[in-house]
Amino acid sequence: METTMTKTLAALSLALGLVAFGAHAETVVTDTDGNGTFSKEEMKAAYPDITDEVFTTLDVDGNGQIDADELQAGRENGAIAA
């Protein structure tokens, strides 16, 4: 009986750990052209529902690209999901 309980507790711990990991997973944006910033197309691949308005809000310097700092700021202020 102890073995069954131990296995059950281990499975439950693993399941809870996976749920907690999923809650902390971050959306990955891929710089497909390797220029060091994220284009609207690259952002749309990671965030399919991103609007032009949200992209423009994230693009603080107005250069048409999202850099790592702008992406992080958008995540921190809730403009996009982490």
RODO-2510 file (C-alpha; in nm, 4 decimals, decimal comma):
residues 82
     n   res          X          Y          Z
     1     m     0,0000     0,0000     0,0000
     2     e     0,2847     0,2364     0,0815
     3     t     0,4308     0,1852    -0,2678
     4     t     0,0998     0,2757    -0,4318
     5     m     0,0701     0,5879    -0,2192
     6     t     0,4291     0,6851    -0,2951
     7     k     0,3707     0,6445    -0,6703
     8     t     0,0476     0,8436    -0,6486
     9     l     0,2178     1,1259    -0,4609
    10     a     0,5072     1,1268    -0,7066
    11     a     0,2680     1,1469    -1,0038
    12     l     0,0710     1,4257    -0,8373
    13     s     0,3904     1,6205    -0,7622
    14     l     0,5043     1,5847    -1,1224
    15     a     0,1673     1,7016    -1,2547
    16     l     0,1637     2,0044    -1,0268
    17     g     0,5199     2,0873    -1,1245
    18     l     0,4303     2,0791    -1,4941
    19     v     0,1326     2,3065    -1,4347
    20     a     0,3518     2,5529    -1,2452
    21     f     0,6123     2,5420    -1,5231
    22     g     0,3456     2,6129    -1,7844
    23     a     0,2258     2,9134    -1,5878
    24     h     0,5784     3,0584    -1,6050
    25     a     0,6499     2,9714    -1,9683
    26     e     0,7241     3,2737    -2,1803
    27     t     0,6206     3,3264    -2,5409
    28     v     0,9280     3,3071    -2,7607
    29     v     0,9641     3,5556    -3,0444
    30     t     1,2079     3,4381    -3,3118
    31     d     1,4308     3,6820    -3,4980
    32     t     1,4096     3,4909    -3,8257
    33     d     1,6180     3,7374    -4,0281
    34     g     1,8857     3,7721    -3,7594
    35     n     1,8868     4,1523    -3,7522
    36     g     1,8576     4,1734    -3,3730
    37     t     1,5030     4,3112    -3,3670
    38     f     1,1534     4,1775    -3,4293
    39     s     0,9474     4,2795    -3,7306
    40     k     0,5694     4,2909    -3,7383
    41     e     0,5716     3,9520    -3,9148
    42     e     0,8002     3,7980    -3,6515
    43     m     0,5798     3,9353    -3,3734
    44     k     0,2661     3,8015    -3,5461
    45     a     0,4222     3,4542    -3,5604
    46     a     0,4561     3,4571    -3,1808
    47     y     0,1454     3,6645    -3,1057
    48     p    -0,1090     3,5894    -3,3831
    49     d    -0,3650     3,8299    -3,2351
    50     i    -0,1329     4,1304    -3,2113
    51     t    -0,2875     4,4370    -3,3702
    52     d    -0,1146     4,7177    -3,5581
    53     e    -0,2067     4,9457    -3,2679
    54     v    -0,0365     4,7216    -3,0110
    55     f     0,2697     4,6828    -3,2350
    56     t     0,2934     5,0611    -3,2678
    57     t     0,2578     5,0990    -2,8907
    58     l     0,5428     4,8533    -2,8351
    59     d     0,7620     5,0258    -3,0957
    60     v     0,8583     5,3122    -2,8665
    61     d     1,1326     5,4500    -3,0922
    62     g     0,9110     5,4283    -3,4012
    63     n     1,1607     5,2426    -3,6207
    64     g     0,9134     4,9720    -3,7269
    65     q     1,0953     4,7037    -3,5267
    66     i     1,0635     4,5773    -3,1694
    67     d     1,3925     4,5425    -2,9839
    68     a     1,4477     4,3279    -2,6738
    69     d     1,3910     4,6206    -2,4357
    70     e     1,0641     4,7194    -2,6056
    71     l     0,9478     4,3565    -2,5981
    72     q     1,0276     4,3225    -2,2279
    73     a     0,8576     4,6539    -2,1461
    74     g     0,5464     4,5404    -2,3338
    75     r     0,5401     4,2176    -2,1340
    76     e     0,5913     4,3993    -1,8050
    77     n     0,3186     4,6588    -1,8685
    78     g     0,0718     4,3963    -1,9922
    79     a     0,0510     4,5161    -2,3533
    80     i     0,1330     4,1586    -2,4585
    81     a     0,1354     3,8289    -2,2754
    82     a     0,4597     3,6986    -2,1353
***
